[in-house]
Amino acid sequence: ALVIAAAGGVYDEPPIDAWGHLSPLVRIEFGFMGFSEVEVVVAEGMLRRPEVKQASLDGSRSAIAEVVDRWYGAGPTTQRFAELFGPLSAAG
């Protein structure tokens, strides 16, 4: 399962990292439903300065592309992703 979410704040450093409940909760819920592989991509900082927001969106887009590429390899799915969102490579 691939879960894509956005958050207004950034929850990756102590002490606020304890407030980041999304990833652990989603992994537990999808695991309960029988998913053995759960990827969670969160674009954090959506309420911060535009450059922080854009950097987070770029990182999330790259993370999604990596998952799609790993799960499906080169093929129609990754080609469609590239059509919609641009090249899969981080440099592209």
C-alpha positions as CSV (number, residue, x, y, z in Angstrom):
1,A,0.0,0.0,0.0
2,L,1.2,3.5,-0.8
3,V,-0.2,6.2,1.5
4,I,0.4,9.8,0.4
5,A,-0.4,12.6,2.9
6,A,0.4,16.2,3.6
7,A,0.9,18.0,6.9
8,G,1.1,21.7,7.7
9,G,3.9,21.3,10.2
10,V,7.1,19.3,10.3
11,Y,7.2,16.5,12.7
12,D,10.7,15.0,12.2
13,E,12.7,16.4,15.1
14,P,12.4,16.0,18.9
15,P,10.3,16.8,20.9
16,I,7.6,17.3,18.3
17,D,8.4,14.1,16.5
18,A,6.3,12.3,19.1
19,W,3.3,14.1,17.6
20,G,3.8,12.4,14.2
21,H,1.2,9.7,14.6
22,L,0.3,9.2,10.9
23,S,2.9,6.8,9.7
24,P,2.8,4.4,12.6
25,L,-1.0,4.4,12.7
26,V,-1.3,3.8,8.9
27,R,1.3,1.0,9.0
28,I,-0.6,-0.8,11.8
29,E,-4.0,-0.3,10.1
30,F,-2.8,-1.6,6.7
31,G,-0.9,-4.4,8.4
32,F,-4.1,-5.4,10.1
33,M,-5.8,-5.5,6.7
34,G,-3.1,-7.9,5.5
35,F,-0.7,-5.6,3.6
36,S,2.9,-6.7,4.1
37,E,4.5,-3.7,2.5
38,V,3.3,-0.2,3.5
39,E,5.0,2.9,2.2
40,V,4.1,6.3,3.7
41,V,5.1,9.5,2.0
42,V,4.3,12.7,3.8
43,A,4.8,16.2,2.4
44,E,5.4,18.1,5.6
45,G,5.7,21.9,6.1
46,M,2.8,22.9,3.8
47,L,2.1,25.9,6.0
48,R,5.7,27.1,6.1
49,R,7.6,29.4,3.8
50,P,7.2,28.8,0.0
51,E,10.7,27.5,-0.4
52,V,10.2,25.0,2.5
53,K,6.9,23.9,1.0
54,Q,8.4,23.4,-2.4
55,A,11.4,21.5,-1.1
56,S,9.1,19.1,0.8
57,L,6.9,18.6,-2.3
58,D,10.0,17.9,-4.4
59,G,11.2,15.4,-1.9
60,S,7.8,13.7,-1.7
61,R,7.5,13.5,-5.4
62,S,11.0,11.8,-5.6
63,A,10.0,9.4,-2.8
64,I,6.8,8.5,-4.7
65,A,8.7,8.0,-7.9
66,E,11.2,5.7,-6.1
67,V,8.3,3.5,-4.8
68,V,6.6,3.4,-8.1
69,D,9.8,2.5,-9.9
70,R,10.7,-0.2,-7.2
71,W,7.2,-1.8,-7.3
72,Y,6.5,-1.6,-11.0
73,G,9.8,-1.1,-12.8
74,A,9.9,0.6,-16.2
75,G,6.6,0.1,-17.9
76,P,3.2,1.6,-18.5
77,T,2.7,2.6,-14.9
78,T,5.9,4.5,-14.6
79,Q,5.4,6.0,-18.1
80,R,2.0,7.3,-17.0
81,F,3.5,8.7,-13.8
82,A,6.1,10.5,-15.9
83,E,3.4,11.9,-18.2
84,L,1.5,13.3,-15.3
85,F,4.3,14.5,-13.0
86,G,7.5,14.6,-15.0
87,P,10.5,12.2,-15.3
88,L,11.0,9.7,-12.5
89,S,14.7,10.5,-12.0
90,A,15.5,12.9,-9.1
91,A,17.5,15.0,-11.5
92,G,14.7,15.2,-14.1
